[in-house]
Amino acid sequence: MLTRDHVRASIAAVQDQRDAKEIADAVEIDRLLTLLMRSGLASWSERLRAMNELNRVQGRHSIHVTHSGKLTLEQILAESRES
């Protein structure tokens, strides 16, 4: 039975679909983090961590650096370690 090409192709297609569903996509992760954030069952620290992670993955916590003049890589690294 496995020697037939169409049977092997069908089995491979089903396995690919199953494997694709095992990995959470971005929308599913956002929904899960939102659910955790709004959940009354989670502790406040867990809710805040979920909110922080949701903001981070959505790009709300991106760092913007504004400077004038010349800046060396060493200065940038030193400043990033201070904050």
C-alpha distance (Angstrom), angle and dihedral (degrees) to the residues before:
residue distance angle dihedral
M1 . . .
L2 3.83 . .
T3 3.76 89.2 .
R4 3.79 90.1 73.2
D5 3.79 112.0 94.0
H6 3.80 96.7 -142.9
V7 3.82 92.1 52.2
R8 3.80 92.1 50.5
A9 3.82 90.3 46.7
S10 3.81 91.3 51.0
I11 3.80 92.6 49.1
A12 3.81 91.1 48.0
A13 3.83 90.9 49.7
V14 3.81 92.1 51.6
Q15 3.81 91.2 48.0
D16 3.82 91.4 49.6
Q17 3.81 91.2 51.4
R18 3.80 91.3 48.6
D19 3.80 91.9 48.7
A20 3.81 92.2 48.0
K21 3.81 90.9 55.1
E22 3.80 92.0 53.5
I23 3.80 91.9 67.4
A24 3.80 115.7 72.3
D25 3.78 115.6 -131.0
A26 3.81 125.5 -142.5
V27 3.80 94.7 -95.1
E28 3.80 92.1 51.9
I29 3.80 91.3 49.2
D30 3.82 91.3 48.7
R31 3.82 90.2 50.8
L32 3.79 92.1 48.9
L33 3.81 92.8 48.9
T34 3.81 90.6 47.2
L35 3.80 91.2 49.4
L36 3.80 90.9 49.9
M37 3.80 91.4 46.2
R38 3.82 91.9 52.9
S39 3.78 95.4 39.6
G40 3.75 116.9 115.4
L41 3.80 88.7 -157.0
A42 3.82 95.3 65.5
S43 3.79 121.4 80.9
W44 3.79 119.5 -108.7
S45 3.80 91.6 -107.1
E46 3.82 91.1 52.6
R47 3.80 90.7 47.5
L48 3.80 91.8 49.8
R49 3.81 91.3 48.0
A50 3.81 90.2 51.5
M51 3.82 90.2 49.2
N52 3.79 91.3 48.0
E53 3.81 92.2 49.2
L54 3.80 91.9 46.9
N55 3.80 90.5 51.9
R56 3.80 90.9 47.0
V57 3.80 95.6 51.6
Q58 3.80 90.8 46.1
G59 3.81 90.8 53.7
R60 3.78 97.9 -113.5
H61 3.78 92.5 126.1
S62 3.77 98.1 53.0
I63 3.78 115.5 141.3
H64 3.77 117.7 -123.2
V65 3.80 118.6 -163.3
T66 3.77 119.7 -159.9
H67 3.77 119.1 -175.9
S68 3.75 141.5 149.8
G69 3.77 127.1 -143.7
K70 3.77 126.6 15.5
L71 3.75 121.5 -27.9
T72 3.78 125.3 -174.2
L73 3.76 126.5 -144.1
E74 3.79 89.8 -115.9
Q75 3.81 90.7 56.9
I76 3.80 92.2 49.7
L77 3.81 91.9 49.5
A78 3.81 92.0 46.9
E79 3.81 91.7 50.9
S80 3.81 92.5 47.2
R81 3.79 91.0 52.8
E82 3.81 91.6 51.7
S83 3.81 93.9 56.8
